[in-house]
Amino acid sequence: MRRLHQTRRGAAPGALRHWDMQLPDPLRLFQEWFAEARDREKSDATAMAVATADAAGRPAVRMVLLKQADARGFVFYTNLDSPKADNLRANPRAELCFHWPVLERQVRVSGQVDAVSDAEADAYFATRPRLSQLGAWASHQSKPMNGRYELEQAVARETVRHGVGPVPRPPFWSGFRVVPAQIEFWQQKPFRHHDRQRFTRIGGVWHHEWLFP
Ligand SMILES: Cc1cc2nc3c(=O)[nH]c(=O)nc-3n(C[C@H](O)[C@H](O)[C@H](O)COP(=O)(O)O)c2cc1C
Protein backbone atom coordinates (compact mmCIF):
# COMPACT_ATOMS: atom_id res chain seq x y z
CA MET A 1 0.00 0.00 0.00
CA ARG A 2 1.14 3.53 -0.68
CA ARG A 3 2.20 5.28 2.49
CA LEU A 4 2.27 8.91 3.39
CA HIS A 5 5.77 10.26 3.29
CA GLN A 6 6.78 12.20 6.31
CA THR A 7 9.46 14.80 5.86
CA ARG A 8 11.03 17.20 8.29
CA ARG A 9 10.81 20.83 7.33
CA GLY A 10 11.45 24.27 8.72
CA ALA A 11 14.34 23.18 10.90
CA ALA A 12 15.91 26.60 11.27
CA PRO A 13 18.06 26.71 14.42
CA GLY A 14 15.85 27.34 17.41
CA ALA A 15 12.65 26.99 15.37
CA LEU A 16 10.12 24.40 16.40
CA ARG A 17 10.58 21.31 14.32
CA HIS A 18 7.38 19.90 12.95
CA TRP A 19 6.28 16.99 10.83
CA ASP A 20 4.81 17.91 7.53
CA MET A 21 2.93 15.38 5.54
CA GLN A 22 3.29 15.33 1.79
CA LEU A 23 -0.07 13.94 0.96
CA PRO A 24 -0.70 11.63 -1.94
CA ASP A 25 -3.48 12.79 -4.19
CA PRO A 26 -6.45 10.56 -3.20
CA LEU A 27 -7.56 10.29 -6.82
CA ARG A 28 -4.14 9.01 -7.80
CA LEU A 29 -4.21 6.61 -4.88
CA PHE A 30 -7.63 5.43 -6.05
CA GLN A 31 -6.25 4.84 -9.55
CA GLU A 32 -3.38 2.78 -8.11
CA TRP A 33 -5.68 0.64 -5.98
CA PHE A 34 -8.17 0.30 -8.85
CA ALA A 35 -5.44 -0.84 -11.26
CA GLU A 36 -4.32 -3.48 -8.76
CA ALA A 37 -7.94 -4.57 -8.25
CA ARG A 38 -8.43 -4.94 -12.02
CA ASP A 39 -5.31 -7.10 -12.19
CA ARG A 40 -5.89 -9.25 -9.16
CA GLU A 41 -9.59 -9.49 -8.26
CA LYS A 42 -11.52 -12.49 -9.58
CA SER A 43 -14.81 -10.58 -9.75
CA ASP A 44 -15.44 -7.32 -11.61
CA ALA A 45 -13.35 -4.64 -9.89
CA THR A 46 -15.60 -1.92 -11.34
CA ALA A 47 -18.61 -3.15 -9.31
CA MET A 48 -19.55 -0.71 -6.58
CA ALA A 49 -22.48 -0.18 -4.25
CA VAL A 50 -24.17 3.18 -4.68
CA ALA A 51 -26.19 4.48 -1.76
CA THR A 52 -28.82 7.14 -2.28
CA ALA A 53 -31.65 8.55 -0.21
CA ASP A 54 -35.01 9.98 -1.21
CA ALA A 55 -36.35 13.37 -0.17
CA ALA A 56 -37.61 11.86 3.12
CA GLY A 57 -34.14 10.44 3.87
CA ARG A 58 -35.09 6.81 3.18
CA PRO A 59 -31.89 5.03 2.09
CA ALA A 60 -31.48 2.61 -0.82
CA VAL A 61 -28.36 0.81 -2.01
CA ARG A 62 -27.60 -1.28 -5.10
CA MET A 63 -24.65 -2.32 -7.23
CA VAL A 64 -23.63 -0.50 -10.42
CA LEU A 65 -20.52 -0.51 -12.59
CA LEU A 66 -17.93 2.28 -12.59
CA LYS A 67 -17.43 3.51 -16.15
CA GLN A 68 -15.09 6.44 -15.60
CA ALA A 69 -12.99 7.75 -12.71
CA ASP A 70 -10.91 10.90 -13.02
CA ALA A 71 -10.44 14.28 -11.38
CA ARG A 72 -14.02 15.21 -12.28
CA GLY A 73 -15.56 12.25 -10.44
CA PHE A 74 -16.88 8.72 -10.62
CA VAL A 75 -19.40 7.90 -13.36
CA PHE A 76 -22.04 5.20 -13.69
CA TYR A 77 -24.91 4.80 -16.16
CA THR A 78 -28.51 3.87 -15.55
CA ASN A 79 -32.15 4.32 -16.48
CA LEU A 80 -33.31 7.86 -15.69
CA ASP A 81 -36.80 6.62 -14.72
CA SER A 82 -35.37 4.22 -12.11
CA PRO A 83 -35.79 4.68 -8.35
CA LYS A 84 -32.07 5.54 -7.99
CA ALA A 85 -32.42 8.32 -10.57
CA ASP A 86 -35.56 9.59 -8.76
CA ASN A 87 -33.57 9.64 -5.52
CA LEU A 88 -30.70 11.52 -7.12
CA ARG A 89 -33.01 14.17 -8.55
CA ALA A 90 -34.65 14.64 -5.13
CA ASN A 91 -31.38 14.49 -3.21
CA PRO A 92 -28.30 14.79 -5.42
CA ARG A 93 -25.81 13.18 -3.05
CA ALA A 94 -24.49 9.61 -3.04
CA GLU A 95 -21.91 7.35 -1.50
CA LEU A 96 -20.08 4.67 -3.47
CA CYS A 97 -18.44 1.64 -1.87
CA PHE A 98 -15.95 -0.68 -3.55
CA HIS A 99 -14.92 -3.94 -1.92
CA TRP A 100 -11.87 -5.74 -3.31
CA PRO A 101 -11.66 -8.94 -1.22
CA VAL A 102 -8.45 -10.37 -2.72
CA LEU A 103 -6.64 -7.14 -1.87
CA GLU A 104 -8.55 -6.87 1.43
CA ARG A 105 -9.48 -3.30 0.62
CA GLN A 106 -12.53 -1.06 0.71
CA VAL A 107 -12.88 2.42 -0.78
CA ARG A 108 -15.77 4.76 0.00
CA VAL A 109 -16.43 7.87 -2.08
CA SER A 110 -19.13 10.41 -1.26
CA GLY A 111 -20.23 13.71 -2.66
CA GLN A 112 -22.55 15.72 -4.81
CA VAL A 113 -23.97 14.05 -7.90
CA ASP A 114 -24.19 15.70 -11.33
CA ALA A 115 -25.78 14.42 -14.51
CA VAL A 116 -23.21 13.64 -17.23
CA SER A 117 -23.58 15.65 -20.43
CA ASP A 118 -25.63 14.26 -23.33
CA ALA A 119 -22.49 14.20 -25.48
CA GLU A 120 -20.60 12.13 -22.90
CA ALA A 121 -23.50 9.71 -22.45
CA ASP A 122 -23.90 9.37 -26.24
CA ALA A 123 -20.20 8.60 -26.63
CA TYR A 124 -20.29 5.93 -23.92
CA PHE A 125 -23.59 4.42 -25.17
CA ALA A 126 -22.08 4.05 -28.65
CA THR A 127 -19.36 1.77 -27.19
CA ARG A 128 -21.86 -0.70 -25.68
CA PRO A 129 -22.65 -4.03 -27.34
CA ARG A 130 -25.71 -3.78 -29.59
CA LEU A 131 -27.74 -6.17 -27.41
CA SER A 132 -27.03 -4.00 -24.36
CA GLN A 133 -28.14 -0.93 -26.34
CA LEU A 134 -31.37 -2.68 -27.32
CA GLY A 135 -31.81 -3.82 -23.72
CA ALA A 136 -31.59 -0.22 -22.54
CA TRP A 137 -34.48 0.68 -24.87
CA ALA A 138 -36.49 -2.39 -23.85
CA SER A 139 -36.18 -2.14 -20.06
CA HIS A 140 -38.52 -0.07 -17.89
CA GLN A 141 -36.01 -0.52 -15.10
CA SER A 142 -37.48 -1.52 -11.72
CA LYS A 143 -41.09 -1.47 -12.98
CA PRO A 144 -43.04 -4.74 -12.55
CA MET A 145 -43.32 -6.98 -15.65
CA ASN A 146 -45.35 -10.08 -16.47
CA GLY A 147 -42.39 -12.47 -16.46
CA ARG A 148 -39.30 -12.71 -18.73
CA TYR A 149 -41.45 -13.08 -21.82
CA GLU A 150 -42.42 -9.42 -21.61
CA LEU A 151 -38.74 -8.40 -21.64
CA GLU A 152 -37.93 -10.73 -24.54
CA GLN A 153 -40.89 -9.33 -26.50
CA ALA A 154 -39.72 -5.78 -25.82
CA VAL A 155 -36.15 -6.61 -26.95
CA ALA A 156 -37.52 -8.21 -30.13
CA ARG A 157 -39.66 -5.13 -30.81
CA GLU A 158 -36.67 -2.81 -30.35
CA THR A 159 -34.50 -5.04 -32.56
CA VAL A 160 -37.03 -4.73 -35.40
CA ARG A 161 -37.59 -1.02 -34.79
CA HIS A 162 -33.86 -0.18 -35.02
CA GLY A 163 -33.18 -2.43 -38.01
CA VAL A 164 -29.52 -2.56 -38.98
CA GLY A 165 -28.58 1.07 -38.31
CA PRO A 166 -26.87 2.41 -35.20
CA VAL A 167 -28.93 2.35 -32.00
CA PRO A 168 -29.13 5.86 -30.50
CA ARG A 169 -29.06 6.41 -26.75
CA PRO A 170 -32.56 6.37 -25.26
CA PRO A 171 -33.53 9.77 -23.85
CA PHE A 172 -34.33 7.98 -20.54
CA TRP A 173 -30.83 6.47 -20.14
CA SER A 174 -27.74 8.38 -19.06
CA GLY A 175 -25.04 8.72 -16.45
CA PHE A 176 -24.40 10.28 -13.07
CA ARG A 177 -21.09 11.58 -11.79
CA VAL A 178 -20.30 11.48 -8.08
CA VAL A 179 -18.01 14.44 -7.45
CA PRO A 180 -15.89 13.31 -4.51
CA ALA A 181 -15.96 15.45 -1.37
CA GLN A 182 -14.66 12.59 0.76
CA ILE A 183 -12.70 9.42 -0.09
CA GLU A 184 -11.82 6.79 2.48
CA PHE A 185 -9.27 4.02 1.94
CA TRP A 186 -9.48 0.94 4.17
CA GLN A 187 -6.81 -1.71 4.17
CA GLN A 188 -7.22 -4.87 6.18
CA LYS A 189 -4.43 -5.61 8.68
CA PRO A 190 -3.94 -8.55 11.05
CA PHE A 191 -6.00 -8.63 14.25
CA ARG A 192 -8.35 -5.94 12.95
CA HIS A 193 -5.68 -3.26 13.35
CA HIS A 194 -6.81 -1.99 9.98
CA ASP A 195 -5.53 1.14 8.23
CA ARG A 196 -8.13 3.79 7.47
CA GLN A 197 -7.26 7.04 5.76
CA ARG A 198 -9.89 9.62 5.02
CA PHE A 199 -9.43 12.51 2.60
CA THR A 200 -11.88 15.41 2.74
CA ARG A 201 -11.93 18.20 0.16
CA ILE A 202 -12.33 21.60 1.78
CA GLY A 203 -12.15 24.68 -0.43
CA GLY A 204 -10.58 22.68 -3.24
CA VAL A 205 -7.81 21.26 -1.01
CA TRP A 206 -7.65 17.66 0.17
CA HIS A 207 -7.24 17.19 3.93
CA HIS A 208 -6.05 13.89 5.35
CA GLU A 209 -6.93 12.07 8.57
CA TRP A 210 -6.18 8.64 9.96
CA LEU A 211 -9.23 6.97 11.54
CA PHE A 212 -9.45 4.32 14.21
CA PRO A 213 -10.48 1.08 12.57
C1 LIG B 1 -22.58 -6.26 -10.32
C2 LIG B 1 -23.79 -5.46 -10.72
C3 LIG B 1 -23.65 -4.39 -11.57
C4 LIG B 1 -24.74 -3.61 -11.94
N1 LIG B 1 -24.54 -2.52 -12.74
C5 LIG B 1 -25.57 -1.69 -13.01
C6 LIG B 1 -25.34 -0.47 -13.71
O1 LIG B 1 -24.20 -0.11 -14.09
N2 LIG B 1 -26.42 0.32 -13.96
C7 LIG B 1 -27.67 -0.02 -13.53
O2 LIG B 1 -28.60 0.73 -13.80
N3 LIG B 1 -27.91 -1.15 -12.84
C8 LIG B 1 -26.89 -2.00 -12.56
N4 LIG B 1 -27.10 -3.14 -11.83
C9 LIG B 1 -28.47 -3.42 -11.35
C10 LIG B 1 -28.75 -2.57 -10.08
O3 LIG B 1 -28.09 -3.15 -8.96
C11 LIG B 1 -30.24 -2.42 -9.77
O4 LIG B 1 -30.86 -3.68 -9.68
C12 LIG B 1 -30.98 -1.59 -10.82
O5 LIG B 1 -30.18 -0.54 -11.33
C13 LIG B 1 -32.25 -0.99 -10.23
O6 LIG B 1 -31.92 -0.15 -9.16
P1 LIG B 1 -32.96 0.92 -8.56
O7 LIG B 1 -34.32 0.24 -8.58
O8 LIG B 1 -32.47 1.18 -7.17
O9 LIG B 1 -32.92 2.14 -9.42
C14 LIG B 1 -26.03 -3.95 -11.46
C15 LIG B 1 -26.18 -5.05 -10.61
C16 LIG B 1 -25.08 -5.79 -10.25
C17 LIG B 1 -25.26 -6.96 -9.30
The ligand as an SDF file (V2000), in Angstrom:
LIG
                    3D

 31 33  0  0  0  0  0  0  0  0999 V2000
  -22.5760   -6.2590  -10.3210 C   0  0  0  0  0  0  0  0  0  0  0  0
  -23.7890   -5.4580  -10.7200 C   0  0  0  0  0  0  0  0  0  0  0  0
  -23.6460   -4.3890  -11.5710 C   0  0  0  0  0  0  0  0  0  0  0  0
  -24.7360   -3.6100  -11.9410 C   0  0  0  0  0  0  0  0  0  0  0  0
  -24.5360   -2.5220  -12.7430 N   0  0  0  0  0  0  0  0  0  0  0  0
  -25.5650   -1.6920  -13.0090 C   0  0  0  0  0  0  0  0  0  0  0  0
  -25.3400   -0.4680  -13.7120 C   0  0  0  0  0  0  0  0  0  0  0  0
  -24.2030   -0.1100  -14.0870 O   0  0  0  0  0  0  0  0  0  0  0  0
  -26.4180    0.3170  -13.9640 N   0  0  0  0  0  0  0  0  0  0  0  0
  -27.6710   -0.0180  -13.5320 C   0  0  0  0  0  0  0  0  0  0  0  0
  -28.6020    0.7320  -13.7990 O   0  0  0  0  0  0  0  0  0  0  0  0
  -27.9130   -1.1530  -12.8420 N   0  0  0  0  0  0  0  0  0  0  0  0
  -26.8850   -1.9950  -12.5580 C   0  0  0  0  0  0  0  0  0  0  0  0
  -27.1040   -3.1430  -11.8290 N   0  0  0  0  0  0  0  0  0  0  0  0
  -28.4700   -3.4170  -11.3460 C   0  0  0  0  0  0  0  0  0  0  0  0
  -28.7470   -2.5690  -10.0820 C   0  0  0  0  0  0  0  0  0  0  0  0
  -28.0860   -3.1450   -8.9650 O   0  0  0  0  0  0  0  0  0  0  0  0
  -30.2410   -2.4170   -9.7690 C   0  0  0  0  0  0  0  0  0  0  0  0
  -30.8620   -3.6840   -9.6770 O   0  0  0  0  0  0  0  0  0  0  0  0
  -30.9800   -1.5860  -10.8180 C   0  0  0  0  0  0  0  0  0  0  0  0
  -30.1810   -0.5430  -11.3270 O   0  0  0  0  0  0  0  0  0  0  0  0
  -32.2490   -0.9890  -10.2330 C   0  0  0  0  0  0  0  0  0  0  0  0
  -31.9220   -0.1490   -9.1580 O   0  0  0  0  0  0  0  0  0  0  0  0
  -32.9620    0.9210   -8.5600 P   0  0  0  0  0  0  0  0  0  0  0  0
  -34.3220    0.2420   -8.5780 O   0  0  0  0  0  0  0  0  0  0  0  0
  -32.4730    1.1820   -7.1670 O   0  0  0  0  0  0  0  0  0  0  0  0
  -32.9220    2.1390   -9.4210 O   0  0  0  0  0  0  0  0  0  0  0  0
  -26.0280   -3.9480  -11.4610 C   0  0  0  0  0  0  0  0  0  0  0  0
  -26.1750   -5.0480  -10.6110 C   0  0  0  0  0  0  0  0  0  0  0  0
  -25.0810   -5.7920  -10.2460 C   0  0  0  0  0  0  0  0  0  0  0  0
  -25.2650   -6.9610   -9.3030 C   0  0  0  0  0  0  0  0  0  0  0  0
  1  2  1  0
  2  3  1  0
  2 30  2  0
  3  4  2  0
  4  5  1  0
  4 28  1  0
  5  6  2  0
  6  7  1  0
  6 13  1  0
  7  8  2  0
  7  9  1  0
  9 10  1  0
 10 11  2  0
 10 12  1  0
 12 13  2  0
 13 14  1  0
 14 15  1  0
 14 28  1  0
 15 16  1  0
 16 17  1  0
 16 18  1  0
 18 19  1  0
 18 20  1  0
 20 21  1  0
 20 22  1  0
 22 23  1  0
 23 24  1  0
 24 25  2  0
 24 26  1  0
 24 27  1  0
 28 29  2  0
 29 30  1  0
 30 31  1  0
M  END
$$$$
